[in-house]
Amino acid sequence: MATPTRMAPWSLAHPLWLCPFRPFFTLALIAGWALMGLWGGFLLLGWPLPAVPGGPFVWHAHELLLGFALAGAAGFVLTAVPEFTRTPPFGARPVRVLVGLWLLARLGFWFSGWWPMAGLAVAALAQLGLIGGLMALMAPRLLRDPERRYVAFLWALAVLAVVAAGFYVDALRGAAPTRWLHALVGVWMGLIVIAMSRISMSIVNAGIDAQVAADGQAREPYLARPPRRNLALLAIGLFTLAEFVQPGGPVSAWLALAAAAAALNLLNDWHVGRPLMQRWPLMLYAVYGLMALGYALIGVALLGGGFSPSAGLHVLTTGVLGLNIYLVIAIAGYTHSGLEKSDRPWVLWGAALLVAAALARASAYAVAPTALMGLAALLWCAAFALQSAHMLPVLWRPRADGASGCDGVLPPHSAPAQSTCAPEALTTDS
């Protein structure tokens, strides 16, 4: 019998299909450095990019938002929803179909420059089929929950599908689809707020538990309070809608500042003392910090700050979106592969590279645009290449603990802090 390492990767017996996050995190990691590497080559060396409708910038944004980001999000929700709802993991066969749709969407869009109608139609059907497939798998489990505590993931994917459909409709009729790409950034920020409220409950409380064990002093647990989250989602949604209807207007400016304030308000729950200063909570804290910075820069720029609002937009994409997916892959990838995520110094270095990439990209509108844009691309590529070197072998081999499926390092009911999402701690959700 063939050993796992000698099996063809498309074989369902290969460890790659042991849990849904494995193939999708693999795609996200490779896309992270490959797609940005092509973009950096275009900026610095004049490399050709696929001649898609709208040009290189549309290709870059589309592949970041509907290629890289969607792969990371798919891996997360397909693993998290069974954990939240205490149901069995999703089977490998439907997951393999979704992976095929992701690849088909890339091919269709990349070839849309040669065959515009056919390529865009294939990309649209595959992309919307992927999002719809995710919803079809998740919906029965989420809707059967009597309290509907996690149904927000379903609504976020529904909004993502609508915005993605709008992009393809405009592209197919020859209109500029850029407004839909900007709207996609807002959708992703909202989904990050929803997901972070779950992930942070586990990570921050694990830090609090460790501190209590070390000094014996009782501490209140960390709670991601729904009112703060709902306020942030409302502010982000209103800004996204205003910017879609009237780009660059004063209403958008003030709503961007409101979104920045709402992101900072989310961090008020995080101020739990010394446990926050640990590596994992601090990196997640940085995601919200960058979100507040990104929206603040957009607001100030739209009010006449003397620089482009794209500076803030790229803090949201390069910093918030990139860093969030990077951390989710590291946390879930290790925990659900039977490995401890602690004592991984490379994770902090990669996170620092992504923060530096976001700041370099935002600064590119002030000085040396091409050089700083190229530097940002190189820093981003370095972060995901570093993560690929450490994580791809984990994703492509059997679990380190000899178990099967998607369980965390310990049985999920015996140690909630080991779980990526810790649904039992979310009784305050609404």
Secondary structure as GFF3:
##gff-version 3
##sequence-region A 1 430
A	DSSP	three_ten_helix	4	6	.	.	.	ID=ss1
A	DSSP	three_ten_helix	15	17	.	.	.	ID=ss2
A	DSSP	alpha_helix	21	45	.	.	.	ID=ss3
A	DSSP	alpha_helix	56	63	.	.	.	ID=ss4
A	DSSP	pi_helix	64	68	.	.	.	ID=ss5
A	DSSP	alpha_helix	69	85	.	.	.	ID=ss6
A	DSSP	alpha_helix	92	110	.	.	.	ID=ss7
A	DSSP	three_ten_helix	111	113	.	.	.	ID=ss8
A	DSSP	alpha_helix	116	144	.	.	.	ID=ss9
A	DSSP	alpha_helix	152	172	.	.	.	ID=ss10
A	DSSP	alpha_helix	178	215	.	.	.	ID=ss11
A	DSSP	alpha_helix	226	245	.	.	.	ID=ss12
A	DSSP	alpha_helix	250	266	.	.	.	ID=ss13
A	DSSP	three_ten_helix	267	270	.	.	.	ID=ss14
A	DSSP	three_ten_helix	274	277	.	.	.	ID=ss15
A	DSSP	alpha_helix	279	302	.	.	.	ID=ss16
A	DSSP	alpha_helix	310	314	.	.	.	ID=ss17
A	DSSP	pi_helix	315	321	.	.	.	ID=ss18
A	DSSP	alpha_helix	322	335	.	.	.	ID=ss19
A	DSSP	alpha_helix	345	363	.	.	.	ID=ss20
A	DSSP	alpha_helix	369	395	.	.	.	ID=ss21
A	DSSP	three_ten_helix	416	418	.	.	.	ID=ss22
A	DSSP	three_ten_helix	423	425	.	.	.	ID=ss23
###
